[in-house]
Amino acid sequence: MSKALDKNLIVGLDIGTSKVVAVVGEVLPDNTVSIIGVGTNPSEGMDKGGVNDIELVIKSIKRAIHEAEMMSDCQISSVYLAISGRHIQCQNEHGMVPIHEAEVSQDDVDSVIHTAKSVPLPADRMILHVLPQEYDVDVQEGIKSPIGMSGVRLKAKVHLVTCANDMAKNIVKCVERCDLKVDALVSSSLASSYSVLTDDEKELGVSVVDIGAGTMDLVVYANGAIRHSAVIAIAGNQVTKDIAQIFRTPLSHAEQIKKQYACAQRHLVSLEDSIEVPSVGGRPARSMSRHTLAEVVEPRYQELYDLVLSEIRKSEWEEQVAAGIVLTGGTAKMEGAIGLAEEIFQMPVRLGEPVGIKGLTEYVNDSSYSTAIGLLQYGKEDLLNKDAEKQMSESTWFQRIKSWFKGEF
């Protein structure tokens, strides 16, 4: 009999265009995450981060959750849920408040963050994340933690991530129809950055690009904070469609050919290499040149990278990306993908895989699991913050009771 999910266990659920991933992690005493269960299932009913068929999505979720429950021997009741799609947008805002007690307190920080996020939004949009970038206390700028500093005015700069209400409701509805509670909605780009980046890269300036099947999720860090994020609604499935059309083979076979034989740089492939390509309509398979396959794939990857480069330039933070680009996601694993990216971006590029985890790492040590593992890291921080807030609240309550007794007696 599986045991109920206890407070030290967290679950990340990534409902992608090609597959659904559920990962169960345990928060250890040293605040690291140990993987104790993984469930994967081909995704149906999803396209470019949006729900196309609720019933099919529910079936896919249930299968992945069941597999994760069997491996972890626990009953999953709630998840941290990734969300993607072209409807996700970002904007940088700021707010300013007076410092009440001549010294910055947590209440002042909460107040200035509330002011910064209180911007008018269309009725069909909601705030997904409010991510502090830095604070200013009077004339002193670029402060990361202002609590305890003396001053008159406190200013906060924040990165807001918003999403469409209906798109969020639809994916949450699918999860809730599986008798699961959503602990938090997390943008896929933020989750991926949690799992593949180092603190040094965030400080120096880096961009994470998660290239999935339906979308490319991008986030730009500089000086330790997120400066820009975006979702590009074209990704690996476009490569698969090109292979299917040009080689005249079913999409399922085109996907297998892409995974097993494709290369993003034609000069890496021998002209002598050949592959068997299944035909349609019962016709016999044909032998095709692997070099021809690379000639089909390389231009499409160039187009994907050009879209990413255009988005980074639009953010106006290109010059700050000193640590380069970190590519992650299933589509980033192709042979030659990193080399081609370095040619186009003209900066260092590496393949990002989940780091800083323990336990059943052999199941998730792959760039296609970056978002799911990042959800666990996000969930861990969320739990730690809630525990800290609870302790602070209890301490404040105790101090008030203590002061009351002193006043009475």
N, C-alpha and C positions, 0 to 999 in steps of 0.2 A: 504493500500500500504506500503510495507516494505521500510524502509529508508536505504540509502547507509551506508556502514561501515565507521564510522568516525575514526579520528586518535587516539582516546582513546580506541577503541575496537580492540581486537586481537583474532585470531582464531587458535586453535591447532587442527591438523588433524593427527590421529594415525590410519594407515591402517595396522591392524594386520592380523594374519592368521585366527582368528576365528571371529573377528568383526571389523568394522570401527567406530571410535568415532570422532565426531566433537564437539568441545567445544568453545563457545564464551564467552570471558571475557572482562570486562571493567576495565581499570586502574583508580582507584580512586585517589583523591587529596593526600591521605596519602600513595600513591604508593603500596597499596594492590590491589589484583585482585578480582573482584566480578563476579561470574558466572551468566550470564543472558540467556544462551541457551545451550542445549545439544541435540545432535543427534546421534543415534546409529543404526547400521544395520549389520546383519550377513555378514561376508566378504566372497566373492567368487573370485576365480582367484589368490589368494595369497598362498604361501607356504614357510615357513621358512624365511620370510622377503623378498622373491623375487616374482616378477610378473610372473604368469604362463599364464594368459589370460587377456589381456588388456581390452577387452570389458566388461568382467564380473567385473573387478576391477572398471571401470568407473561407471557402474550401481550402485555398492555398495557405492561408494563415493557420487554420486548424491543424493541417498536416505538419507544418513546420513546428508549431507549438507542441504538438503531441510528441514529436521526435525529440525535442529539447527536454520535455518532461521525463521521457523514458530514460534518457541518458543521465540527467541530473537527479533523478528520483525525487522530484518535488512537484507540487501542483502550482502551476503559474496562475497568478490572479491579477497581476498588473505589469505593465511594460512601459519603457521609455520608447517612444515611437518616432522614427525618422520621417520627415516630410520633404518633398522636393517638387519641382515643377516650375514652369516659366512664370507662374503667378507670384512667386516669391521675389520680393524687391527689398532694397536697402536704402537707407539715407542716414547721413551724419547730422546730428542735432546737438544743441547745447542749452544749458539752463544756468541760471544764477540765483542765489538766495543770500540773505544776510546771515552771518554767523551769530547765533544767539548769545552764547556765553563767552565770547571773545576767544574761544578755543573750539576747534571743529570736533563735533560729536557724531556718533552714528546717526542720530536723528537729523543732523544737518546734511549728512551724505544722502540719507534716504529722501530728504526733502528736495535736494537739488537734482537727484536722479528723476524724481517724480515730475519736477518742473521741465526737465529736458525731454522727457517722453510725452509730455502733454501737448502734442502737436495735432492739428486737425487731420483726420484721416477720412477717406470716403467711407460711407456706411457699410460697404461690402468688404471692408478690409479690417484685419485685426493685427495687433502687435504680437509677434512671435518671440522676439528676444530684445532685451535692452542691455547692450554690452558696453560697460564703461571703458573709455579710452584713456583719459587722464583728467586731472583736476588742476585748477588754478586757485591759489589763495592770495588774494590781492594781486600784487605784481609778480609773484612767484609762479611760474608756469611749469607744466609737464610733471606734476606730482602724481605718483601712483597711489599712494595711501595718505590722505590728508588728515586722518583722525589724530587729534592731539596738537595740531599746529595752530598757532595764534594768527588771528586775522580778523578782517571786517566782512569781506565778501568771499563767497565760495562759488566757483564756476565749474561745471562738469561738461565734458564732451563725451557723447555716447554714439554708438552705432546701433541704429534701429533696424531690425529685420521684420518685415510685415508679410502677411500672406492673405489670400482670398478666403473669406469666411466659409463659403460653400465648399471649396476644395478641402479645407481642413475638416469640416464637419463630415464630409463623405468618407474620408479615410479613417477618422475616429469612429464613425458609425460601423464600419466593417470590423474594427477591433472589438467594439462593445458588443456586437452581435455574436462574438466568440466568447462571451462572458468574461471579458477582460476589461480592466480599468486602465486608462491611459494616465500614467504619472506625469508625463510632460511630452509636449510636441517639440521636437528638436530638428532644426534644419540639417539636411544631410551634409552640407559643406562644413558646418560647425562641428558636427559629430566626427567627420573624417579627420579634421584637423586635430581633434583631441587625441586621436589614436596614432597618428604618424609623425607628428612634429616634436622637435625638441625645444626647450626654452630658449636656447641660443639662436635657433633659426627664427623664432618669433621676434626676438630682440633685434636681430640683424636685418630682418625683412625677408619674407618668403611668401610664395603663393602656392596654395594647395589646389590641385585640379583633380577632382574625382570623376573619372570617365566611366560611366556605367553603360547600360544598354540603351536607355532612353534619354538620359540627360547628362550634361557635364556640370557639376557643382563646383564653384570656384570661390575661394576666399583669399584675401590679401592681408597679411600681417605686417606691421612695422612698429618698432619701438614697443614690442610686447603686446600690442592690441590690434584688433581687427579694424581695418580701415575701409574695406570694400568686400562685398559678397554679391554673387549673381548665380543664376541658373541659365544655362544655354540648352534649349530643347532640341538638341541633335547630338547623337553620340554613336555608340558601337553598332546599333541596329542598322544604321545607314550603310555601314561597311558590309554587313551581312546581306542587305538587299542588293547592293551592287554585285556582290559575288553571285547571288542567286540569279540575277538577270543576265549577266554576261556569260556565266558558265551554264545557264539554263538547267538549274538544279533546284529542288525544293528548298525552302528556307531552313528547314531543320538540318538538312545536309550541308547547306551553305554555312551554317553556324559551326558545325563540326569541322568543316574544312578550314574555316577561319581560325579556330582554336588550335588545330593540329599542325597546319602547314603554312599559314599566312605569315608574311614578313613585311614590315613597314618600310624597309629599304631594299630596293631591288638589287643593288650591287652586292648584297650579302648572300644572294641566292645563286646557286650554280645553274647554268643554262641546261645542264644535263638532268637535273632533278625532275621527276614527273610524279603525278598523283592521280588516283582513280576518282573520277567524279560521277556520282550516281545521276542518272537521267530521270526524266518525268515520263509518266504514262506507260510504265513497264518496259521502256527501251533499255538496251544494255548500257552499262557504265562505259565511260570514255576515259582515255588517258590524256591528261592535260599537263602542260608545263607549269612547274611551280614558279618559275620566273614570270610567267604570264600572270599568275595570281598576284605576285608582288607588284606588278605593273598596275593592277586594278586597285590594290589596297593603298599603295603609297600616296597617290593623289588625294584620296579621301582623308587619310590621316593629316596630310598637309592642310586641307580645308578645316578640319577640326582644330588644329593648332592655330591656324590663322584667326579663327573665331575667338579662341582663348586670348591670343595676343592682342586682338582688337579690344576685348573687354578689359584687359589689364591696363592698356593705354588710356581707355576711356575713364578709368578710375583715377588717373593722374598720379598713381603711386609706382609707376614702372621703375623709376630711378631709385626707389627705396627697396626694391626686391634684391638686396645684395646676396642673400643666401640662395637665390635662384628659385627653381620650380620643383615641387614635389608632385609627381604624378601618381595617382592611386586609382583603385577601381579595376574591375575585370578587364576592360578594354585596354588598360595601360600595360598589361603583361605581355603583349605581343612582341616577338623578336623584332628588334630594330626600332621599337617605338621610342625608347629613350634617346638613342642616337639621332633620330630624325628631329625630335623635340629640341635637342641642343643646337642643331643647325638652324632651326627656325627661330627659337627664342633668343639665341646668342647669349646664353647664360647657363650656369650649371643646372643639370636636371638629374633627379634620382627617382627611383621607384620607391614609393612609400608603402611600407607594410606595418601592421600593428606592432607597437613596442610597449614595454613596461607592464606586461601581463605575465601571469603564471598559470599553472595548471595544465589543462589540455590544449597547450599552444599548438600542437601539431595539426589540430583540426582547423585552426583559424589563422595560421601564419601565412597569410595570403592577402594580397592587396584588395581582393574582392570582398573581404570581410572588414575592411577599414571602418565603414560606417557603423556596422553593428557593434564592433568593439569600442568605437568612440562613444556610442550611446551608453555603454557600461561606465566609461570614464566620466561622462557627463553626470550619469546617475550617482556615481560615487561622490562627486563634489556636491551634488544636490543634497544627498543624505547628510554629508558632513556639515554643510551650511545650516540645514534644518536643526541638527543636533546642537550646533553652536548658538543658534537663535533661541532654542529652547532653554539652554543653560543660562544664557544672558537674561531671558525673561524670568526664570526662576530666581536668579541672583537679584534682579531688580525688585521682584516681589518680596524677597527675604529682607532686603534693605529697607523697603517701605514698612514692613511689619516691625522691624527692629527700631526704626525711627518713631513709629507710633507708640511702641512700648516705652521708649525713652521719654516721649512727650507726656505720657499718662502717669509715669511713675518717676 
